[in-house]
Amino acid sequence: MSHFNHIERQIDRGRGKAAKHLGPPFDVYRIQANAALNYLDAANKIRSNFPVFRRVLKGLEHKEGPDMGSLFFEMIADMSNFVTGDVFVERDPFYGTSGYPTAGDITPFPTPQFNGICLAFHAPIRKNIGARVNRLGIVFRPTGAPDANGYWSPDINSAQPLLLSNGSWALAAPGAANALIPMGVSANERFHGELIHGLPSSTPLTRWFIFVPALKGFQFLEGDIIASLDADAPVEDYADILQNGSRYIVIHPFGQESGLVGNQLVCERIGQN
């Protein structure tokens, strides 16, 4: 008698056959206990040219928690050897560009954005769900105490950066170079309240939704700061983001490590370069 796990193997195999004909190739990355310093470092690559056919999902019967506004996909592929948190970066040789990383369906000029999907849900007899990740970002936690001079200095320079070490994430001393993390950034409506009070040209605050894969050893809190490039040349590293990236403050962290796995963050943009 077949059980759900045996049936799921057959479903995965069938989805893999469909993806082989319909899906473009992806490189797949997984956080592992190694020397990698960033999520998408070569040391974390576990597959190359893996075909995935994706379709945008509008309503999610499997999604838990509030509607954050992240973009989700149905991932049609053989996911039997993958786990939640694996990140798939498209490497389309036909519709790719010179962007970083090379990926299909993006602009024909250099851009820091890319086509990526983080596997967020893989359960028996259900759809495989992935969340869009389209750029790299860095994470800070502002200081929770006065500095050595007795002043509160809740800026980037005095904040704790989030680092990757041996497969786990942890906050480090201010000044260390942050780990680069794939994340999906989506905009929502502007709320009342001037960004800079008293200026005739000031606009209302903007609210953004940011999806970040689940990070072992780290949970987002209110007040955490995320920096990411909105538009720039394809160079995207820690120093580039720190100097040129937009900054977002987390006002509603919602993280799941079961069900639909990942961090869905409501943020406000506090600075744009």
C-alpha positions in Angstrom: 0.0 0.0 0.0 1.4 3.4 -1.0 1.7 6.1 1.6 2.0 9.9 1.1 5.8 9.8 1.0 5.9 7.3 -1.8 3.2 9.2 -3.7 5.2 12.4 -3.2 8.3 10.9 -4.8 6.3 10.1 -7.9 4.8 13.6 -8.0 8.3 15.1 -7.6 9.6 12.9 -10.4 6.7 14.0 -12.7 7.3 17.7 -11.9 11.0 17.2 -12.8 10.1 15.8 -16.2 7.9 18.8 -16.9 10.6 21.3 -15.7 13.2 19.6 -18.0 11.2 20.7 -21.0 9.7 24.0 -19.7 12.1 25.4 -17.2 15.2 27.5 -17.6 18.4 26.5 -15.7 19.1 27.7 -12.2 22.1 27.6 -10.0 21.2 26.4 -6.5 22.7 27.6 -3.2 22.4 26.2 0.3 23.9 27.5 3.6 26.3 24.9 4.8 28.9 24.5 7.5 31.9 25.8 5.5 34.0 28.9 5.0 31.5 30.9 2.9 31.0 34.5 4.1 27.9 35.3 1.9 24.7 33.4 1.1 25.5 33.0 -2.7 29.2 32.3 -2.4 30.5 29.6 -4.7 31.2 27.3 -1.7 27.4 27.2 -1.1 26.5 26.2 -4.6 25.0 22.7 -4.6 23.6 22.4 -8.2 24.2 24.1 -11.6 21.8 24.2 -14.5 18.9 22.8 -12.6 15.6 23.3 -14.5 12.7 25.0 -12.7 9.4 26.0 -14.3 7.7 28.7 -12.2 4.3 30.4 -12.2 3.2 33.4 -10.1 0.8 32.6 -7.3 -1.8 35.1 -6.4 -3.7 33.3 -3.7 -2.0 30.9 -1.3 -4.1 28.4 0.6 -0.9 27.1 2.3 0.4 30.5 3.4 0.2 31.3 7.1 0.3 34.6 8.8 -0.6 38.1 7.6 -0.6 39.1 3.9 2.8 40.8 3.7 2.9 41.5 0.0 5.8 39.3 -0.9 5.8 37.7 -4.4 5.4 33.9 -4.4 5.8 31.3 -7.2 4.7 27.8 -7.8 8.0 25.9 -8.4 7.4 23.0 -10.8 10.6 20.9 -10.5 11.8 17.8 -8.8 12.4 19.2 -5.3 13.0 15.8 -3.6 16.7 16.7 -2.9 16.2 20.3 -1.8 15.2 21.9 1.5 13.5 25.2 2.5 16.0 28.0 2.3 17.7 26.8 -0.8 18.0 29.7 -3.2 17.7 29.3 -7.0 19.3 31.9 -9.2 18.3 31.9 -12.9 21.2 31.4 -15.4 19.3 31.6 -18.7 21.8 31.3 -21.6 19.2 32.5 -24.2 17.4 35.4 -22.5 20.2 36.4 -20.1 21.9 39.8 -20.0 25.2 41.2 -18.8 23.6 42.0 -15.4 25.0 40.6 -12.1 24.3 37.8 -11.7 23.4 36.9 -15.3 19.7 36.0 -15.4 16.8 36.0 -17.9 13.9 38.4 -18.1 15.7 41.5 -16.8 16.9 44.7 -18.4 19.4 44.7 -21.2 21.7 47.0 -19.2 23.7 46.2 -16.0 21.6 46.0 -12.9 22.2 44.8 -9.3 18.9 42.9 -9.5 18.5 39.2 -10.5 15.9 36.5 -10.9 16.0 34.3 -7.8 13.6 32.1 -5.9 13.9 30.9 -2.3 12.2 27.5 -1.7 9.8 28.3 1.2 7.3 25.4 1.2 7.7 21.7 0.1 5.1 19.4 1.6 3.6 16.2 0.5 0.8 16.3 -2.1 0.9 20.1 -2.3 2.5 22.8 -4.5 6.1 23.7 -4.1 6.1 27.4 -3.2 9.1 29.8 -3.6 9.4 33.4 -2.7 11.0 35.9 -5.0 14.5 37.1 -4.1 15.8 39.8 -6.5 18.7 41.6 -4.9 21.4 41.3 -2.3 21.2 43.2 1.0 22.9 43.6 4.4 21.4 43.6 7.9 22.3 45.7 11.0 21.0 45.8 14.5 21.2 49.3 16.1 23.0 49.6 19.4 20.8 49.1 22.5 23.0 51.1 24.8 24.9 54.4 24.9 28.3 54.5 23.3 31.6 54.9 25.2 30.9 58.6 25.6 27.5 58.1 27.0 25.6 59.1 23.8 22.9 57.2 22.0 24.3 56.6 18.5 21.7 54.5 16.6 23.3 54.8 13.2 25.0 52.3 10.8 28.5 53.0 12.1 27.6 52.0 15.7 25.2 49.1 14.7 26.0 45.4 14.8 26.4 43.8 11.4 25.0 40.4 10.6 27.6 37.9 9.6 27.7 34.3 8.3 30.2 31.9 9.9 30.4 28.1 9.5 26.7 27.9 8.4 25.2 30.1 11.1 24.3 33.7 11.4 25.3 36.0 14.3 25.7 39.7 15.1 29.2 41.0 15.2 31.0 44.0 16.6 30.4 47.3 14.8 32.7 47.9 11.8 32.8 44.3 10.5 31.8 43.7 6.9 28.2 42.3 6.7 27.3 39.1 4.9 25.4 39.6 1.6 21.9 38.0 1.8 19.5 37.4 -1.1 16.1 39.1 -0.4 13.0 40.1 -2.3 12.0 43.8 -2.1 8.4 44.9 -3.0 6.8 48.3 -2.7 3.4 49.2 -1.2 1.4 52.4 -0.8 2.7 55.6 0.8 1.4 56.4 4.3 0.6 59.9 5.6 3.5 61.5 7.4 6.2 63.6 5.9 9.6 62.0 5.4 11.3 65.3 6.2 8.9 67.7 8.1 8.6 71.3 6.9 9.9 70.8 3.4 7.4 71.7 0.6 8.7 68.9 -1.6 8.6 66.2 1.1 6.7 63.1 0.3 4.9 60.7 2.7 6.7 57.7 4.1 6.8 54.6 2.0 6.1 51.1 3.2 8.0 48.1 1.7 7.8 44.4 2.0 11.0 42.4 2.2 11.3 38.6 2.1 14.5 37.1 3.6 15.2 33.4 3.9 15.2 31.9 7.3 18.6 32.5 8.9 19.9 29.9 11.4 20.7 31.5 14.7 19.1 34.9 13.9 15.6 36.4 14.2 14.6 39.8 13.0 13.4 42.4 15.5 11.6 45.7 15.3 14.2 48.4 14.6 16.6 46.2 12.6 18.0 48.0 9.5 18.3 46.5 6.0 20.4 48.2 3.3 20.1 47.2 -0.4 20.8 48.7 -3.8 17.8 50.0 -5.8 19.6 50.9 -9.0 23.3 51.0 -9.7 26.0 49.5 -11.8 26.4 45.7 -11.5 29.0 46.0 -8.8 27.3 44.9 -5.6 29.4 44.2 -2.5 29.4 45.2 1.1 31.1 48.6 0.6 28.9 49.4 -2.4 25.7 48.8 -0.6 26.9 50.6 2.5 27.7 53.7 0.5 25.0 53.7 -2.2 22.2 51.5 -0.9 18.7 52.5 0.3 18.0 51.8 4.0 14.9 50.2 5.5 13.8 49.9 9.1 11.9 46.8 10.1 8.6 47.8 11.8 6.8 44.4 11.6 9.0 41.3 11.6 7.2 38.0 10.9 9.4 34.9 10.7 8.4 31.3 10.2 10.6 28.2 10.5 7.7 25.8 9.8 5.0 26.0 7.2 5.8 28.7 4.7 9.5 29.2 5.8 11.1 32.6 5.8 11.0 36.1 7.1 8.3 38.4 5.8 9.1 41.9 6.9 7.1 45.1 6.8 9.6 48.0 6.5 9.7 51.7 6.0 12.4 53.3 3.9 14.5 55.7 5.9 17.0 56.7 3.3 17.6 56.4 -0.4 20.9 57.0 -2.2 
